[in-house]
Amino acid sequence: MRLAPANVADALLELPVAPSFTRIGPAVRSRLDGWTALDDYDMRGRTVVITGPTSGLGLAAADQLARCGATLVLVGRDRARTEAARDRLPSAGGPHDVVVADMGDLVAVRQAADQISDRHERVDVLIHNAGALSAERSTTAAGLEATVATQVVGPFLLTALLLDRLELGRPGRVLTMSSGGMYATGLTVRNLQMGQEDYGGAEQYARAKRAQVTLNEMWAERFSDTDVVFHAVHPGWADTPGVRTSLPTFRRLTGPLLRTPEQGADTLVWLSADETAPPASNGLFWLDRRPRPLHRLPTTRRSDTPERREQLWQWVSQAAGVDPALSRTGPSTLG
């Protein structure tokens, strides 16, 4: 069977990794696949909850979603910065909402879910974007390592608390901004939270991102009979404030080839807006509007066992204070 030229070109970009992840990827693929311009999507009447919307990929996604007419609920940990971000956004879909919460603070996450549920009858899209790579290890009030709390446990809890609102989206969409950094590490539960003695910011970030994409698949499997779909996104290598602060050497070496935040956020917005591929599929990991494999190395594939996946679900449920036997009834199943 002969492959279509676009598929051949895409595979050639993927093979050496670097061209695929840089700005070369979307520049080539948008032409090969005839991407619909994001400004052509109409999201009026749809409510999108997005965490981490004040800079980088989150702000770029929020701006584009607002220009498409979506009504946004901006969840940020700093009220002044989150309100400033809101005030910069177009408001074709009506006034945008601000909810203040640190995604690593599980009490604040529960309060945020209550506020969102009180103010909005339906959530069409929930975007988990908050999180950063931290060079120094820190812990939350609940004793969780901060990266894992913010990027794994907090999003898990918010998803569980908003399931009933998401089901009314028909389909509701839960989208997780992950990272290609997860390709370098396997799935671990026992060592998901690094200790002080062996802590490395990049490695801790990669472990959390691996857990994110695994949980994305598990949400899709466990809730396949509901009106909610789950997808994770790899933005490529984008020039964001987090990269400038946490990975200065990487940015210096790759700077001219880094994607803009808008290019990095493109697939996230497309998954939010498009009415064809995203709702017709479930549990996938995307880059440049195409699904991608979860593993590139045999070592990480071997770590991804059914037993370890179940351990991860059980651990995150316990850490979040959620009944691991979650059902479609949403908040009533929470501990």
Sequence and secondary structure as in RCSB ss.txt:
>XXXX:A:sequence
MRLAPANVADALLELPVAPSFTRIGPAVRSRLDGWTALDDYDMRGRTVVITGPTSGLGLAAADQLARCGATLVLV
GRDRARTEAARDRLPSAGGPHDVVVADMGDLVAVRQAADQISDRHERVDVLIHNAGALSAERSTTAAGLEATVAT
QVVGPFLLTALLLDRLELGRPGRVLTMSSGGMYATGLTVRNLQMGQEDYGGAEQYARAKRAQVTLNEMWAERFSD
TDVVFHAVHPGWADTPGVRTSLPTFRRLTGPLLRTPEQGADTLVWLSADETAPPASNGLFWLDRRPRPLHRLPTT
RRSDTPERREQLWQWVSQAAGVDPALSRTGPSTLG
>XXXX:A:secstr
    HHHHHHHHHHTTSHHHHSTHHHHHHHHHTT   GGG   TT EEEEES SSHHHHHHHHHHHHTT EEEEE
ES HHHHHHHHHHS  TTS  EEEE  TT HHHHHHHHHHHHHH S  SEEEE      SS  B TTS BHHHII
IIIHHHHHHHHHHHHHHTTSSEEEEEE  GGGGGS   STTSS  TTT  HHHHHHHHHHHHHHHHHHHHHHTTT
SSEEEEEE   SB  HHHHHH HHHHHHHGGG B HHHHHHHHHHHHH SSHHHH  SEEEETTEEE S SSHHH
HHH  HHHHHHHHHHHHHHHTB SS  TTGGGGB 
